[in-house]
Amino acid sequence: MANWFKNALGGASSSAQNAVPSADDADFADFAGAPDPSPVSITAATAASDTGIASSPTARPTGLAALFAAPQYASNSRPYTKWYRVWERTTIADFYQELFITPFLLIILFVHFWGSRANRRRARQWMSTHAPVLQQEYALVGFGGRKSSSADDAQANSSELINPEEFLKEKAANEWISYATGRQNIAFTDIKLSLVKRYNPLLMLGENILAFFFESMPATQERLEATSYTFDGKEKQLITRLQSVSDEDKKPIGNSTYDGFVWAVVHKNAVNRLKKDRYDLSLTSAKEHAKLPVWSMVLSESAEITDALLTNDLIKAINEAGEDLEAIVVTDQPVDQPKSLNDCIPRKRVSLTMKLPSSAAGYQSTLPLFQYFVRMPDHLAAVGRFRPEAMRRVRQTREDEVRKIRREVEKEREEEKKLEGDKEKKEKRDALLKNMSAEEQRKYLEKEREKDMRKSSKKRMIKG
């Protein structure tokens, strides 16, 4: 009781301070004398940092080294400043990664825009050279719409192209297309310019490397692909304006029909590839011609067709174009192997494929061949009807293909009918078994098994 009063009155305070801690407080002995934590002043830390740096003459760099050096702070801590005072807590050393990546990004953007602009300039050069021919031959060229008659006359008489963008459309950075219509014997003409991918040199390099090792993966070449789809006597079906005009007001229309056949003049280096890739050219036989250059060959289904189509103007245009010509094709068959009777319907067209010259001056040598290509349907409508004896083999080839496809179609129909019959038999069998008892089902299944065994034994006997 006396000790209790001493403790209550504070008489034993000095002894309590010297008392040994109990066993329960042994775990906290290390923290018994630790002072209370107190925040460090940012101003004092900054001042100490400045003092520490100033005390050593070699600690603070000068000049450009100070600009790119990492900031030095006491205790490796950066000072806290206002959020907008970024320059006080950062240096260029904090942006070394960005400084390394930015030049590469700028180079990639420069190459992309330079390559796209170079392709655009190439396409405009081609159209500037060939636009007068297209304007002279067609009523509508490009995607800008039909102009008034006065504008058409002024534009046709001018030798320069006002705006190439109206005649070309950029489908991709390396592909440009155009369209022309409004001409006798031609329903419309599609034009496509395929250019190399100058905006992506790495992809160009990869394509050239693959082309060097694999013949089936040729490198991309700059080429022109133009295709004219002829009327072939279907003007009244394709032109709606002629359908609404009375018979008295109709103007006479020339006969644009001609026999269907496949004929081509092809560069020797492309003969095997084209005959392998195109179904229509696989129907022809390749022969050299004395009037053509040594680097070219004629693909034809009949010698009479070659004599009629290989004119002096065409031979002269081919000689002027040189080896830039890849193929000029007259065909009525599809490019891909026909798989249905609808694919065997003749679709007559004339196509031209040429390599683009490396400079704008080279277009002058290929322009006569392009002009002859535009006017070739007129020659076909004039001389494209041959003797029945000459077309007998041509018709026989198409009839054989139609019979082959018809047999395949009938075979598919028979298989479908067989599957439908098997399905009906199975449904009847399931319905019959469903209404039977267990004993009746067992007997029915045994009969089926015996029947199948007899059929299999008969088959073995016949084979033996």
Salt bridges, closest charged atoms under 4 A:
GLU88 OE2 - ARG85 NH2 2.26
ASP94 OD1 - ARG78 NH2 3.35
GLU137 OE1 - ARG183 NE 2.98
GLU137 OE2 - ARG375 NE 2.74
ASP152 OD2 - ARG146 NE 3.34
GLU165 OE2 - ARG124 NH2 2.51
GLU166 OE1 - LYS147 NZ 3.37
GLU170 OE1 - ARG120 NH2 3.74
GLU175 OE2 - LYS171 NZ 3.77
GLU207 OE2 - LYS197 NZ 3.56
GLU222 OE1 - ARG122 NH2 2.43
GLU222 OE2 - ARG198 NH1 2.63
GLU225 OE1 - LYS192 NZ 3.59
ASP232 OD1 - LYS348 NZ 3.12
ASP247 OD1 - LYS250 NZ 3.70
ASP280 OD2 - ARG278 NH2 2.72
GLU288 OE2 - LYS268 NZ 2.68
GLU301 OE2 - ARG398 NH1 3.06
GLU304 OE1 - ARG387 NH2 2.93
GLU323 OE1 - HIS267 NE2 3.21
GLU326 OE1 - ARG223 NH2 2.77
GLU326 OE2 - ARG273 NH2 2.92
ASP332 OD1 - ARG398 NH2 2.91
ASP378 OD2 - ARG183 NH2 2.67
GLU389 OE1 - ARG387 NH1 3.25
ASP400 OD1 - ARG403 NH2 2.20
GLU401 OE1 - LYS404 NZ 3.92
ASP430 OD2 - LYS426 NZ 3.24
ASP430 OD1 - ARG429 NH1 3.79
GLU439 OE2 - ARG442 NH2 2.20
GLU446 OE2 - ARG442 NH1 2.85
GLU448 OE2 - ARG429 NE 2.86
